[in-house]
Amino acid sequence: MSSFWVVGTKCKVLPQSALPQDGSAYYYGRSVVPAESKEVAVEKLISLLKEQDILAEVVLACIRYEDGDWSDDDFEIQLSFEKASSTDEIEIGCFVSEKSIKRN
């Protein structure tokens, strides 16, 4: 049985990626991944991101959805979880650029 994992990443986005870019060196994302284990979740996400010209530089965190508190989350994890659980597919979710973090 799969669990849903929330995987936080620090990524470089290649110029040809469809992800909107503002010239930041790094983009931070949180995605929801259905998988049997933490290791499989990370592997599946990194592979999917690479297909979309997004290179995961660092995995910042990987925790089971039900073990986290997402009530005050800027990455819209609850919405991503709803989508992932209805399709049983990876929901890449929200990315925040390095420049937008520095502005806040």
Residue frames as qw, qx, qy, qz and C-alpha x, y, z in Angstrom:
[[0.000, 0.888, 0.461, 0.000, 0.00, 0.00, 0.00],
 [0.410, 0.457, -0.007, 0.789, 1.27, 3.44, -0.93],
 [0.273, -0.694, -0.357, 0.563, 1.67, 6.33, 1.44],
 [0.325, 0.870, 0.160, 0.334, 1.66, 9.93, 0.32],
 [0.654, -0.306, -0.079, 0.687, 4.99, 11.65, 0.85],
 [0.122, 0.991, 0.053, -0.029, 5.62, 15.39, 0.89],
 [0.783, -0.009, 0.117, 0.610, 9.01, 15.98, -0.69],
 [0.018, -0.966, 0.016, 0.256, 10.69, 19.38, -0.37],
 [0.795, 0.190, 0.225, 0.530, 13.34, 20.19, -2.97],
 [0.075, -0.809, 0.189, 0.551, 15.81, 22.90, -3.89],
 [0.746, 0.377, 0.491, 0.243, 16.03, 22.92, -7.69],
 [0.083, -0.415, 0.385, 0.820, 17.67, 24.53, -10.67],
 [0.620, 0.591, 0.457, -0.241, 15.27, 25.16, -13.52],
 [0.480, -0.010, 0.548, 0.685, 16.64, 24.83, -17.04],
 [0.144, 0.311, -0.128, -0.931, 15.75, 27.66, -19.47],
 [0.330, -0.033, -0.720, -0.609, 13.62, 25.35, -21.62],
 [0.059, -0.307, -0.885, 0.344, 11.38, 24.34, -18.69],
 [0.165, -0.612, -0.543, -0.551, 7.73, 25.38, -18.78],
 [0.452, -0.632, -0.474, 0.414, 7.98, 26.51, -15.13],
 [0.103, 0.950, 0.077, 0.284, 7.70, 30.33, -14.92],
 [0.741, -0.137, -0.173, 0.635, 11.10, 31.79, -14.09],
 [0.073, -0.993, -0.088, -0.016, 12.31, 35.11, -12.69],
 [0.443, 0.724, -0.415, 0.328, 16.06, 34.59, -13.07],
 [0.632, -0.636, 0.382, -0.224, 16.56, 33.03, -9.64],
 [0.184, 0.487, -0.854, -0.018, 19.40, 30.56, -9.25],
 [0.073, -0.068, -0.978, 0.181, 17.18, 28.22, -7.22],
 [0.580, -0.272, -0.239, -0.730, 13.52, 27.36, -6.86],
 [0.156, -0.119, 0.870, -0.453, 12.04, 25.62, -3.83],
 [0.609, -0.095, -0.460, -0.639, 9.19, 23.18, -4.24],
 [0.398, -0.100, 0.812, -0.414, 7.02, 20.80, -2.32],
 [0.555, 0.109, -0.607, -0.558, 5.36, 17.92, -4.06],
 [0.726, -0.162, 0.511, -0.431, 3.10, 15.06, -3.00],
 [0.400, 0.392, -0.785, -0.265, 4.23, 11.63, -4.16],
 [0.912, -0.178, 0.148, -0.338, 2.38, 8.33, -3.72],
 [0.513, 0.492, -0.698, 0.090, 4.98, 5.64, -3.03],
 [0.863, -0.285, -0.418, 0.017, 5.73, 2.61, -0.87],
 [0.699, -0.427, -0.178, 0.546, 8.70, 4.26, 0.83],
 [0.116, -0.901, 0.059, 0.415, 10.53, 7.54, 1.29],
 [0.378, -0.392, 0.615, 0.571, 13.35, 6.41, -0.99],
 [0.352, 0.398, 0.761, 0.372, 10.97, 5.43, -3.80],
 [0.095, 0.906, 0.380, -0.161, 9.09, 8.74, -3.45],
 [0.198, -0.780, 0.281, 0.523, 12.29, 10.76, -3.83],
 [0.386, -0.125, 0.749, 0.524, 13.44, 8.68, -6.80],
 [0.300, 0.612, 0.707, 0.191, 10.07, 9.01, -8.58],
 [0.027, 0.941, 0.200, -0.271, 9.91, 12.77, -8.02],
 [0.282, -0.629, 0.442, 0.574, 13.48, 13.45, -9.17],
 [0.381, 0.124, 0.788, 0.468, 12.80, 11.47, -12.34],
 [0.208, 0.777, 0.589, 0.076, 9.58, 13.36, -13.09],
 [0.111, -0.902, 0.014, 0.418, 11.19, 16.75, -12.42],
 [0.374, -0.374, 0.599, 0.601, 14.07, 15.89, -14.75],
 [0.355, 0.443, 0.748, 0.345, 11.54, 15.11, -17.51],
 [0.069, 0.923, 0.376, 0.050, 10.25, 18.67, -17.05],
 [0.505, 0.553, -0.138, 0.649, 13.75, 20.22, -17.18],
 [0.422, -0.794, 0.192, -0.393, 13.89, 20.81, -13.44],
 [0.666, 0.245, -0.627, 0.321, 16.98, 19.49, -11.67],
 [0.687, -0.709, -0.111, -0.115, 16.67, 18.66, -7.97],
 [0.311, 0.656, -0.532, 0.435, 19.89, 19.85, -6.34],
 [0.024, 0.177, -0.798, 0.576, 18.94, 18.94, -2.77],
 [0.517, -0.497, -0.640, -0.274, 16.09, 17.05, -1.14],
 [0.092, -0.495, 0.365, -0.783, 15.28, 19.23, 1.86],
 [0.455, -0.103, 0.675, -0.571, 12.68, 16.98, 3.48],
 [0.509, -0.035, -0.730, -0.455, 10.55, 13.93, 2.87],
 [0.228, -0.017, 0.770, -0.596, 7.76, 13.11, 5.31],
 [0.001, -0.418, -0.891, -0.179, 4.49, 11.26, 5.15],
 [0.167, -0.496, -0.279, -0.805, 1.58, 13.61, 4.54],
 [0.626, -0.618, -0.412, -0.237, -0.32, 12.42, 7.60],
 [0.697, -0.340, -0.311, 0.549, 2.69, 13.11, 9.84],
 [0.298, 0.141, 0.017, 0.944, 2.87, 16.82, 8.94],
 [0.048, 0.715, 0.486, -0.500, 0.93, 19.93, 9.92],
 [0.332, 0.259, 0.495, 0.759, -0.04, 21.68, 6.68],
 [0.029, -0.814, -0.555, 0.167, -2.47, 24.21, 8.16],
 [0.024, -0.935, 0.066, 0.346, -0.14, 27.18, 7.59],
 [0.673, -0.100, 0.536, 0.500, 1.71, 26.09, 4.46],
 [0.195, 0.694, -0.184, -0.669, 2.70, 28.47, 1.64],
 [0.009, -0.293, 0.835, 0.466, 3.16, 25.57, -0.80],
 [0.703, 0.095, -0.109, -0.697, -0.54, 24.54, -1.00],
 [0.034, 0.233, -0.971, 0.034, 0.20, 20.99, 0.18],
 [0.473, 0.239, 0.697, -0.483, -3.40, 20.26, 1.13],
 [0.638, 0.583, -0.037, -0.501, -4.56, 20.97, -2.43],
 [0.333, 0.527, -0.759, -0.189, -1.69, 18.92, -3.86],
 [0.221, -0.098, 0.935, -0.260, -2.61, 16.04, -1.56],
 [0.618, 0.393, 0.430, -0.529, -6.23, 16.15, -2.69],
 [0.602, 0.613, -0.335, -0.387, -5.17, 15.98, -6.34],
 [0.180, 0.446, -0.877, -0.003, -2.58, 13.24, -5.75],
 [0.346, 0.004, 0.864, -0.366, -4.96, 11.10, -3.71],
 [0.678, 0.454, 0.277, -0.508, -7.72, 11.33, -6.33],
 [0.672, 0.625, -0.330, -0.221, -5.39, 10.32, -9.20],
 [0.894, -0.325, 0.244, 0.191, -2.72, 8.30, -7.37],
 [0.672, 0.545, 0.019, 0.502, -0.19, 10.31, -9.40],
 [0.490, -0.235, -0.183, 0.819, 2.60, 12.68, -8.36],
 [0.056, 0.941, 0.306, 0.133, 1.39, 16.23, -7.83],
 [0.581, 0.284, -0.151, 0.747, 4.37, 18.52, -8.36],
 [0.345, -0.766, -0.426, 0.336, 2.65, 21.32, -6.51],
 [0.056, 0.996, 0.050, 0.037, 4.00, 24.80, -5.95],
 [0.719, 0.092, -0.087, 0.684, 7.46, 26.27, -6.55],
 [0.179, -0.970, -0.085, 0.143, 8.76, 29.46, -4.94],
 [0.647, 0.588, -0.161, 0.459, 11.73, 31.29, -6.42],
 [0.617, -0.214, -0.301, 0.695, 14.75, 32.40, -4.45],
 [0.110, 0.251, 0.062, 0.960, 14.11, 36.03, -5.45],
 [0.467, -0.561, -0.369, -0.576, 10.49, 35.96, -4.26],
 [0.722, -0.464, -0.440, 0.266, 11.60, 34.64, -0.86],
 [0.475, -0.070, -0.169, 0.861, 14.09, 37.49, -0.47],
 [0.103, -0.434, -0.242, -0.862, 11.38, 40.07, -1.27],
 [0.606, -0.598, -0.426, -0.307, 9.20, 38.90, 1.62]]
